């Protein structure tokens, strides 16, 4: 089973009298297409990527799956004065 953990921006919600406001990111897991697993071989955490996500039928359920990756940019180490 191929799974990737991603950090998604917190979404603000406003529905009627209910309001939820947040900042930062939330972790989430997504299934990963085994055909693109090799793209992750030499990456170091954290890494910023542009992911291509498609809805696929997987074990009888429709799920979001990462099917492509581009714009690989490793996180730069912070500069210390």
N, C-alpha and C positions, 0 to 999 in steps of 0.2 A: 504494500500500500504506500503510495507516494502522497505526502501531505506537506504543505508549506505553511508556516506561520507568518502572517502579515500584520502590519500595524496600520489600522484604518483611522482616518480622522473622525473625531466624535461628531455626530450629527445632532444639530439642535432640532427639537420637536415642539411644535405648537399646534394643538388640536383643541379647539373650544377653550375651556378653562384650564386645560393641562398644558403647562410649559416646562420643557426640560432644556437647560442650557449647559453646555459643557465645553471643555477645552482640551486640547491634546489629542491623544490617540488611544484606541482600544485594540488589544490583540484579537486576532481571529485566525482560524485555520481554514484552509481551502485545499481541495484535492488537486493534485498535480498530474498532468499527463506524463506517463512514463517516458514518452518519446522526447521530452525536453529536459529530462533530469540531468543530462550531461552538461547543460548550461550552468549548473550550480556547482560544478566540481571544484573550481578554484576561487570561489567567492569567500570573503571573510565578513563576519558580522560587525556592525550593521552595514547593509548595502541597499542602495536605492535603485529600484527597477521599475520599468514600465511593464505591466503585466497585461497580457491579452486573455480575457476571461470569456468563456462561452458556457451556455447551459447545455448539459449533456445528460443523457439517460444512463445512469450508472447503478447497477444492481437493482433495477426496477424503480429508481427514484430520479427525479430531475434535480441535478445539483450544478452549482457553479464550479467550473474546473479551469485551472490555469493551463492554457494551451500554447502560450507563447511568451517570450520574454525579450525585452530590448532595452537599450539605453542603460546598460550596466554601469553604475557609478559608485565605486566604493566610498564609504564615509571617510572624509578627511580627518585626521587626528587634529584635535584642537591645538592651536598655537599657544605656547606658554611664554609670557614675557620674561 
